[in-house]
Structure formats: structure tokens, C-alpha cells
């Protein structure tokens, strides 16, 4: 674990260690998208992470796909997030806001708006609303003007994140949401400059990242990817080629990092590491009962410069301490993952009671 506890440069900041907290949706925001006091406690408890990446934060009203998720598109939301960032900084950590537009995932009962996507192709499954689960409907295809507006929405959210005290933003182009929908073979059926060829399909995420970089500086912008991920019905016929093209198009930007969620073979991960010249963060496939093994393997081989962990941080606010001792680890309770109160959120015990 020696390498894991060493600092690492992330853009213009220095993370105290190389074990980052991966973004995890927890659905504890107010109905109008403001961070809450309990969210302040949650993130502060986990401030031994070298870098915290927040849950997905919608950059616009139509970008919301889940109930009780936070936003960064109005002044009230910015002010609420300031309490989180101030507390995390006071506790000694760094924090990036993950900007997540869910695209075709969502329901009019959440926002009053029809979800949007590259093309009018419905997502499988249901969306949970205040009236219970509802089938995902057919989204509305974005017009050219709306595509450009959505790019600007991400840039505005990045500016708002800096105003809220975040150290940077992570643009979500993974897990079946809007940016990956543009990358996909089956959701992006467009025949204009935003669809068709690989070069056209990578154009939207590239322009989103460039707009955010122009707004707040490339060194404060990161990108999350999940090559080959099939979540939410996504199909990518050639993940290695597709993402090599995407990363090549961004390689001249000094981004803070690229964050990959590993969903398949380690060989694909190695190809992505080789394709990106800057800081590379990996959210690996691993045994949640022994995360220290994955951390040691990834950093020992040099596959990534830092490791991002999700559920181990969810259940172990003192995860860095537990990694040093190779456990024991609390077990995450799936019943409290999404929504609720402090139970299964801020009440996980530490090895040494606070």
C-alpha cells in the first residue's frame, strides 16, 4: 500500500493519496436539487480520500434522470454545495463535481420535460418517480440548436462548480448517460455531424469537454469513461477503437485526469492507459471484501496513477485507515443505497469511534 499513500498531481492541485472516492448516486438532495446538511456530513466523513468525486450533478433541468439528485444550474444549488466543499476542504481533502446529464434516462414526472437523446430511441427499464416506477418513454431527439445549448449547459455548470468551491469537475461520459449515448452504435442514429462515423460520434463529448475547459481551465476538468459498458442498453461495437479516437481528440488538452470505469477485460484498460498521455484514474473490477488487493495490483503494475473506489467508501468512511490494515471492512447495505435518511448513509462505524 506504500504507493497508494503517496501524493499525486491532479491538474494544478495535489491529492494527498492515490485512493479516490468514486462518484455514487445516493438520492439525498432536496426535490429542487439542493445539497443538504446530511450530504455535508457524508462527504466530510470521507475526506481521508485523496480526491472525492461527487455523485452525478445535473447541469440543467432536463438533465435530471433520477429523483432527489442535486443540480448546479441555479444560484440556490451553488450556495448549497458551498457548505459541502468548505467542509471537505477544512477536513483536508479535494473535491470534484461530477457533471452528469442522463439524456434518455428519466421521466416527465421528475422535471415536467420529456427526456432528450441523440436519437428517439427509448432506454430499457423504468425510472423511479414520486408516483413509483414508470417505464422509460421514447426521448425527444435533440436539434442542432439544442445540442449546442447542451454543450453550453455543461460549461455553465462547470463555472457554477468553481463558484461553489469545487476544485474541478468530472464530465460524465460513461454508464449509459447522454455523452455515452452519443458514442454508442444503437442510441446515436443521427446522420448529421453528431452521428454516423466514429469521428462524428465522439464530437459531442469532445466539444463538451472543450467547452468546460474553456470555461474554467483544462487543468480543472476531468473525463469519466466506461469503454464497452452495456449499462442502460448501450452498444459499442469497437470500444478500443472508439475510445482511442475520443482520447486522441482530447490529448492536446492538459486535463486533470481521465477516469475509467473498468467493465471488461484488463487488456482493454491497458490500451486506454496507453492512449492517454496524462493522469489516468481507474475504477477497477475488484473484490469489495478486499479492496486493498485491487489497489496494490493497479498501482503496482502502473496501470493507473490513482485508484477510484465506490462501495468501499460508501460503507467505510475511514477507508484509508482500513486499507492500511487490510481490513476489516464494513459491508454496504444495498437497501439504503438510494434515498432515505442517515441510515446506511452517515451511520457506518469507523474502526476508532470519532
N, C-alpha and C positions, 0 to 999 in steps of 0.2 A: 504493500500500500504506500510505499515511500513516494513514488511518483505522483500518486493521487493527491497527496497533501502539499505538493509544490504549487506555487502561483502560476498563472498563465495569463498572457496578454489577450484581451478581448477588445479589439478596436483600440481606443485610447485609454481604456481602464484596465486594471489588473485585478483578476479574480483571485481570492486568497487560496483557493484549491481547485482541483480539476474534476470535482464531482458536483455537477449542476443539477438543479431541480427541474425536471421536465414539465411542460405545461399539462395541466389536467383540469378538465371541466368539472366544476363542483356545484354549480347552480345555487349559490348562496347570495346573489346580488338582489337588489330591490327590483320590483316589477318594471321600474323605469331605468334600470341599468346602472344604478349607482353601487359602488363598493360599500360594504357595511362594516360595522365595528368588529364583527366576528371574522371577517376576511382580514382585517388588520392583524388580529391575533394569530390567525392561521399562517400567514406569510411570515410574521415576526418570529414565530416558534421555529421556523425552518431556515433561519438566517445563518446557520452554520454552512449552508451550501455556498460554494464559490460564486455561483450566479443562480438566481431564481428567475425562471421564465414563467410568467403568469398563465392562468387559464386563458382560453381564447376570448378576445375582446372584440366585439363587432364595431366596424368603422362607420356604420350607417344603420338606419332603422331597418332597411330591407336586408341587411347583412346578418340579422339575428335568426338563428335556426333552432334555438332551444329556450326553454322557459328559465327565467331568473338568471340570465347571463349578463355580464357587465358590458358597458359600451365606453367609447372615447370619442363621441361625436357631439357633445354639448358641454357647456361650462359647468353644470352641476356634476356631471360624471368626472370631469377633470378634477374638480375640487375634492370629490370623494376619494379618488385614487391618491391624492396627495398625502392623505393620512397613512396609506399603506407604504408608499415609498419613503416617507420620512421615518417611519418606524423601522423599516428594513435597513435603511442606511445607518440609523442610530445603533442598530444591533450589529453592524459591521459587514453587511453583505451588499451585493449589487443586484439590480432587478431590471429585467427587460419585460416590456409589454408584448404579448403575442397578439398580433392583429389578425383576426380570423373572420372572413366573410364566408358564410356557409353555402351561398349560392342556392342550388336547387333544394337543399335540405331546409325544411321549415314549413310554416303553415300560416295562412292569413289570420288565424285566431291569435297568433303571437304578436303580429305587427300591424294588422289591417291591410297588409300588402301581399300581393302574390309573389312568391319567391322567384328569383331570376337565375338564369344559367346561360352558358354559351349557346345552347340549343334547347328546344322544347322537349326534353327527354326527362321523364319522371324518375326520381330516386326510388329504390325499393324500400319497403318497410313503412314505418309510421313515425310521426312526430308527436311528442307528448306536449299537450296543452293544458290549460286550466280546466278544460272540459274533457280531459282524458286523451288517450291516444287517437290520432287521426291519420288516415292514410296519406302518404305524401302524394300531392297532386302534380299535375304537369306544370312545370315552371314556365315563365314567360322568357322568350329569347331576348337577350339584351340587344338593343340597337347600337349602331356605331357611336352615337352620341352618348348613350348610357355606358358603354364600355369605357369611354374616355372619362366620364364622370366618376365611374367606379375607381379608376386609377387615381384620380384626384382625391377621392374619399380616403384612400389609403394614405396618401401624402398628408392630408389634413389630420388624420388620426395619429400619424407619426409626430406631427408638430404638437398635437394635444398631449401626446405621451410625454414629450420633453417638458411641456408646461406643467404636467402633473408630477414631474420629478423622476421619471424613469431614466435609467442610464442608456436605454436604447430600445429598439423594437425588433421583434422577430416576425417576419412576414410568413404567414401560414400557407404553404403551397403543398399540403400533404393531406392524408386521411380522408380523401374524397370530397373536400370542400372546393370552393369556387376556383382557386388557381389551379388545383389539380384537375378539376373538371375541364378547364381549357386545354390541359396537357393530354387528356385521355382520347382514346380512339372512339369510344362509344357515346360519350356525352357531348363532345365537340363535333358537331356535324356541319359546321359553317363552311362556306365556300368563299368568304371574303379574306382579308389579310389576317384575320384572327383564327383561321382554321385551315384544315387540309394538310399541308406539308408539315413536317416536324418544325421547320424554321418558323412557320406561321403559328403553330400551336404553342410554342414557347414564348411567343411575342408578348402575350398578356402578362404572365408572371415577370418577365424581364422588365416590361415597362412599369409595372407596379413597384418593383424593387428600385428601379432607377428614379422614379418619382419620389419615393420615400428618401432615397439617398440625397437627391437634390434638395429636399425639404429640410433635412436635419443633419446631413453629412453621412457619407457611406460608412464611416467607422462606427456609427451608431445603429446600423441596420444589419440584421441577420436574416437568413432564409431557412425555413424548415421544409424538408422534402421527405418523401417516403416511396422511393422507386419500387415499382412492382406491387404496391399495396392495392388490394382489391376492395377495401372498405367502401361501403355505400354504393356498390355496384360498379366501381371504376375498372376499366380495362385499359392496360398499356401493353401493346404488342411487343415492344422492344425497349424495356426500361433502361438498359445500359446505354443504348444509342440516344434515346430521348433525353436523358438527364445529363449525358456528356455534352449534348448540344446546349442545353439550358445553362450548365455551369460555364461552358466556354463563352457564352454570350455575356456572362457576368464577370468573367475573370479579370477584366481591366479595372473593376471597382475594388477598392480596399474595404470590403465588407468586414464587419466584426467577426462573423463566422458563418459557416453553413452547418446546419443541424440536420442530421439524417436519422430518421426512424427506420431501424432495420426490420424488414418484414420477410426476408427470404434468405438466400444463401450468403455466407460471408464473402464469397468471391465477388459478388456484386458490390458489397460495401468497400472492398479493397479497390475496385475500379473507380468508385465515386471519390474515394480518398485521393487516388492518383489524378483524378480530373480536376480537383480543386486545389489551387496553389496556396490558399490562406488557411486560417484556423478552421479545423474540422472537428465538430462535436458529434458523437454517436450516442443514440438511444438504442442500445443493443438488445437483441433477444437474449434472455438470461433466466436463470432460476431465481425467482423472487425470494426464495428462502436462503439464498447465498449470493447476494449481490456483490459482495467483496470479490468473489471469483471472477465475475464478468469485468469488474473494474480493473483488476490486476491483469487479466488477459488482454483487454483492449489497449490499455496504456503500455503494458509490457511489450506488446508487438509493435506499438506505434501506429495502430490503425487510426487512432484519433488523438487529438490534443487534449480532449476532455470527454468525460462520460456523463450523459444525462440519464437520471433515474426517475421513474414516476412513482409507482405504488410504494416502493420502499420509503420514499419521502412522505407519501400520504400517511403511512402508518407509523413512521418513526421520525418525529420532529428532530431528534438528536441523531440523525443517521450517520453523520461524520464520526461521532463517538463510537457508534456500534460497528462501523466499518473497521475502525482501528482494532477493535477486539474480536472481529469476525463474528459478530452477533452477541447475544441473541437478538432476534428481530420480532417486533410485533407483527401480527397478521392483519392485513387490511380487511375491513368488513364491507363486502360489496353492497349490502343493504343501505349503507349510508353514503355511497359514492356521490349520488346526485340528489341535491336538495336536502332540506331538513335543518336541524339546529346544530348545536355544538357536538352532539353525539356522533362519533365516528368522523369528526372534523377537527376539533381542537382539544379533545379529551384523551388522545393516545398518550400513554405514560412514557416517561423518559427513564433511562437507567438510574440516574440520580435525580430524585424529585426536585423540582425547581423550588 
